[in-house]
Amino acid sequence: MPVIRPSTDLRNKYNEISALCHSQMEPVYITKNGTGDLAVMSIEALDRITAQFELYRLIDRGFDDARNGRMMSLEESSRRIKALENDK
């Protein structure tokens, strides 16, 4: 269930909003004049979401490679990795 708070709570109850963001690891939605205006979250929650988006982007890139025939066998991958390690 999303946490929704009025914008005055940012000014008057900042520590409470901060504690909610950190304990819930979800955004707190801020309203202005009864209408949605902002979403506030902890840096840890933002980092987690950013990492998820990056993972999804890489997975999508892998699917695109597979659709377009840009693949190699496990044996070929292993051979290339070993060759790179030997070049060090």
N, C-alpha and C positions, 0 to 999 in steps of 0.2 A: 504494500500500500504506500503510495508516494506521500512524502511529508510536504505539506504546503503551509507556508507562513507568509504573513504580510510583510511588506518592505520595511515597516517601522521596526520589526524585530531585528533587522540587520544592524540598525543603529542602537536600539535599546537592549537587545539580548544577544549581542554578537557571540559571547562565549557559549551560550546555549546552542546557537545555530552551528558553531564550530564543532561542539561536542556531538551534535546529531550527525553532521557530515562524517566525522571520524568513526563513530560507532556504527552507523548504518552502511558505510561504504557505498552510498547511493547519493544522488543529487537531492538537495532540498530545493523545492520550487518556491520562488518568491513572487508574490502578487503585488501589483500596484493598482490601487483603486478597484480591487476585486478581480482584476484580469491578470493572467499569467504574464510575467515580465522577464524573470531571470531563472537560471538554475545554478546553484552553488554546490560545489563538491570539494572534497579534500584533494590534495595533490596526489596522495596514494591512489585514490579512486580514478583520478584522471590518468595517471600513469598506467593503471591496469587496463582501462578502456583503450588507451592509445596502443598498448601492446597487443590487445585483442585485434584492433583494426589492422595493425601491421601483420599479424599472423594471418588474418583473413585475406589480406592483399597478396601475401606470398603463396597461400593455398590457391587462390584464384590464378595467379601467374603459373603455378604448376599445372592446373587444369588446362589453361590456355596452351602451355607447351605440349601437353598430351594430345589435345585436340588437333594441334598443328604438326604433329609428328616429330617434335623436338625432344626425343627421348633416346636413352641408350640402355643397354643391358646392365645388370648388376655386375657382371664380369668386367665389362668395359669401364664402368665407374670405378671399380676396385683397382683396375690396372692404372687408370689415370691418377687416382689418389696416391698410389704407391710411387708412381713416377714423380709426382710433385714432392713427396716426402724424401725421395732419393736426391732430388735437386738441391735440397737445403744444405 
